[in-house]
Amino acid sequence: MIKHITMRNATKVHVIYCHPSITSVTHDIKEAYLKGLNEKDIQYTITDLYESKFNTDISEKEYLRENNNIHCELSKDVQSEQEKINNADILTFIFPLFWMDAPSKLVGYFTRVFTKGFRYDHDDGRKAAMKKMKQTNFMISAGSGYEDLERDGKIKALETVFVKDRMSQKTEKCKMYFFCETTYNKEILLNNRRKYSKIAYEIGKNTI
């Protein structure tokens, strides 16, 4: 008797999701993306910043550690996130634009997790522990149309912040996906909700 064994794909994805509402288009995008990963049996972990109530406020001790080189042990929640990142090959951030930036919870996540010694080298020259990702995805929803964002220079600004700064030298390649017109006109919103779920599913399915 021949026993067939299906091997799970070796590539791992860590998803950082940030949105306060489960009725949002962004939530549908996240669910469809995960469905695509599951379709191809791609292993993943996920941090839902709202659901997990991740503390995104930097403490005074953490601030002094980063800026004055004063010793401070990293908290367990930060260590856990850093471990999830280093156990992954691909990072995927899924979030909406709030005032042309990531939600404050995601900004706080970068502040607390992308620390000195992890994202950045130690002051004494020891190298940062964060591995270089094979790929980083930014899946961003926005109320505005893409043409408006591009015309106003906001697409380039977002690329500067997230690609050229946050993930600079820490990813082999980076992709930004914009899911626009997700909040206003109800008819457009309904059509986009369906369309974007299909797109996000395909992105997940074709991650590798």
C-alpha positions as CSV (number, residue, x, y, z in Angstrom):
1,M,0.0,0.0,0.0
2,I,1.4,3.4,-1.0
3,K,0.7,6.2,1.4
4,H,0.6,9.7,-0.1
5,I,1.8,12.5,2.2
6,T,1.0,16.1,1.4
7,M,3.8,18.3,2.5
8,R,2.9,21.8,3.7
9,N,4.6,24.7,1.8
10,A,7.8,25.7,3.7
11,T,7.2,29.4,3.1
12,K,5.6,31.2,6.1
13,V,3.6,34.4,6.2
14,H,3.0,36.7,9.1
15,V,0.0,39.0,8.8
16,I,-0.3,42.2,10.7
17,Y,-3.9,43.4,10.5
18,C,-5.2,46.6,11.8
19,H,-8.9,47.7,11.6
20,P,-11.4,48.4,14.3
21,S,-14.5,47.1,12.5
22,I,-15.4,43.6,11.3
23,T,-18.0,45.1,8.9
24,S,-15.3,47.0,7.0
25,V,-14.1,46.3,3.5
26,T,-10.6,46.0,5.0
27,H,-11.9,43.1,7.1
28,D,-13.2,41.4,4.0
29,I,-9.9,41.9,2.3
30,K,-8.1,40.3,5.2
31,E,-10.5,37.3,5.3
32,A,-10.2,36.8,1.5
33,Y,-6.4,37.0,1.7
34,L,-6.2,34.4,4.4
35,K,-8.6,32.2,2.3
36,G,-6.2,32.4,-0.5
37,L,-3.3,31.4,1.7
38,N,-5.3,28.4,3.0
39,E,-6.2,27.4,-0.6
40,K,-2.5,26.9,-1.3
41,D,-1.8,25.4,2.1
42,I,0.6,28.3,3.0
43,Q,1.4,28.5,6.7
44,Y,0.7,31.8,8.4
45,T,0.4,33.5,11.7
46,I,-1.6,36.7,12.3
47,T,-1.6,39.6,14.7
48,D,-4.9,41.4,14.8
49,L,-3.9,44.6,16.7
50,Y,-7.5,45.4,17.8
51,E,-8.6,42.0,18.6
52,S,-5.5,41.2,20.6
53,K,-5.6,44.6,22.3
54,F,-1.9,45.0,21.5
55,N,-0.4,47.8,23.6
56,T,0.8,50.3,21.1
57,D,1.8,53.1,23.6
58,I,5.6,53.3,24.0
59,S,6.6,53.6,27.7
60,E,9.2,56.0,29.1
61,K,11.6,53.1,29.7
62,E,11.2,52.0,26.1
63,Y,11.7,55.5,24.8
64,L,14.9,55.9,26.9
65,R,16.1,52.5,25.6
66,E,15.7,53.6,22.0
67,N,17.0,57.1,22.3
68,N,19.4,57.2,25.3
69,N,20.8,53.6,25.2
70,I,19.5,53.0,28.7
71,H,19.0,49.2,29.3
72,C,15.5,48.0,29.3
73,E,14.3,44.4,28.8
74,L,11.8,44.1,26.0
75,S,8.3,43.2,27.2
76,K,6.9,39.8,26.3
77,D,4.4,41.1,23.8
78,V,7.2,42.8,21.8
79,Q,9.4,39.7,22.0
80,S,6.5,37.6,20.8
81,E,5.9,39.8,17.8
82,Q,9.6,39.9,16.9
83,E,9.7,36.1,17.0
84,K,6.7,35.9,14.7
85,I,8.4,38.1,12.2
86,N,11.6,36.2,12.3
87,N,9.7,32.9,11.9
88,A,8.2,34.2,8.7
89,D,9.5,34.7,5.2
90,I,6.8,37.1,4.1
91,L,5.2,40.0,5.9
92,T,1.8,41.3,5.0
93,F,0.3,44.4,6.5
94,I,-3.4,45.0,6.0
95,F,-4.8,48.3,7.1
96,P,-6.9,51.4,6.1
97,L,-5.6,54.9,5.6
98,F,-6.6,57.2,8.4
99,W,-5.6,60.8,7.6
100,M,-3.2,59.5,5.0
101,D,-1.3,57.3,7.4
102,A,-1.6,53.9,9.0
103,P,-4.0,53.8,12.0
104,S,-2.4,54.9,15.3
105,K,-2.3,51.3,16.5
106,L,-0.1,50.2,13.6
107,V,2.2,53.2,14.0
108,G,2.5,52.2,17.6
109,Y,3.3,48.7,16.6
110,F,6.2,49.8,14.4
111,T,7.4,52.0,17.3
112,R,7.4,49.3,19.9
113,V,8.3,46.2,17.8
114,F,10.9,47.6,15.3
115,T,13.3,48.3,18.1
116,K,17.0,49.0,18.4
117,G,18.7,45.6,18.3
118,F,15.9,44.2,16.2
119,R,15.1,46.5,13.3
120,Y,18.2,48.7,13.9
121,D,21.7,47.8,14.9
122,H,22.8,48.2,18.5
123,D,24.9,51.4,19.3
124,D,27.9,49.2,20.0
125,G,27.9,47.8,16.4
126,R,26.1,44.5,17.0
127,K,23.9,43.7,14.1
128,A,20.1,43.9,14.2
129,A,18.3,40.6,14.8
130,M,15.5,41.1,12.3
131,K,15.8,38.8,9.3
132,K,15.5,40.0,5.7
133,M,12.1,39.1,4.3
134,K,11.6,37.5,0.9
135,Q,8.7,39.8,0.4
136,T,6.6,42.4,2.2
137,N,3.1,43.3,1.1
138,F,1.2,46.4,2.1
139,M,-2.6,46.0,1.4
140,I,-4.1,49.4,2.0
141,S,-7.7,50.5,1.8
142,A,-8.6,54.1,1.2
143,G,-11.8,56.1,0.9
144,S,-10.3,58.2,-1.9
145,G,-9.8,57.2,-5.5
146,Y,-6.4,56.0,-6.6
147,E,-6.1,58.8,-9.2
148,D,-6.7,61.4,-6.5
149,L,-4.1,59.9,-4.2
150,E,-1.6,59.7,-7.1
151,R,-2.3,63.2,-8.3
152,D,-1.7,64.7,-4.8
153,G,1.6,62.9,-4.4
154,K,0.2,60.7,-1.6
155,I,1.1,57.3,-3.3
156,K,4.7,58.4,-3.4
157,A,4.6,59.7,0.1
158,L,3.2,56.3,1.4
159,E,5.9,54.4,-0.6
160,T,8.5,56.6,1.1
161,V,7.2,55.9,4.6
162,F,6.5,52.2,4.3
163,V,8.9,50.9,1.6
164,K,11.9,53.2,1.8
165,D,11.8,53.7,5.6
166,R,9.9,51.0,7.5
167,M,11.2,48.1,5.4
168,S,14.3,49.6,4.0
169,Q,17.0,46.9,3.5
170,K,14.8,44.4,5.4
171,T,13.0,42.9,2.4
172,E,14.1,41.6,-0.9
173,K,11.0,43.0,-2.6
174,C,8.0,45.0,-1.6
175,K,4.5,45.3,-3.1
176,M,1.9,47.9,-2.4
177,Y,-1.8,47.2,-3.2
178,F,-4.3,50.0,-2.9
179,F,-8.0,49.2,-2.5
180,C,-9.7,52.6,-3.1
181,E,-13.2,54.1,-2.8
182,T,-14.1,51.9,0.2
183,T,-16.2,54.3,2.4
184,Y,-18.6,56.7,0.6
185,N,-20.9,55.8,-2.3
186,K,-23.0,52.7,-1.2
187,E,-23.3,51.3,-4.8
188,I,-19.6,51.7,-5.5
189,L,-18.7,50.4,-2.1
190,L,-20.8,47.2,-2.7
191,N,-19.2,46.6,-6.1
192,N,-15.7,47.2,-4.7
193,R,-16.3,45.0,-1.7
194,R,-16.9,42.1,-4.0
195,K,-14.2,43.0,-6.4
196,Y,-11.6,43.6,-3.7
197,S,-12.3,40.3,-2.0
198,K,-11.6,38.5,-5.2
199,I,-8.4,40.4,-5.7
200,A,-7.2,39.8,-2.1
201,Y,-8.0,36.1,-2.5
202,E,-5.8,35.9,-5.6
203,I,-3.0,37.8,-3.9
204,G,-3.1,35.3,-1.1
205,K,-3.3,32.3,-3.4
206,N,-0.4,33.5,-5.5
207,T,1.8,34.7,-2.6
208,I,4.5,32.2,-3.5
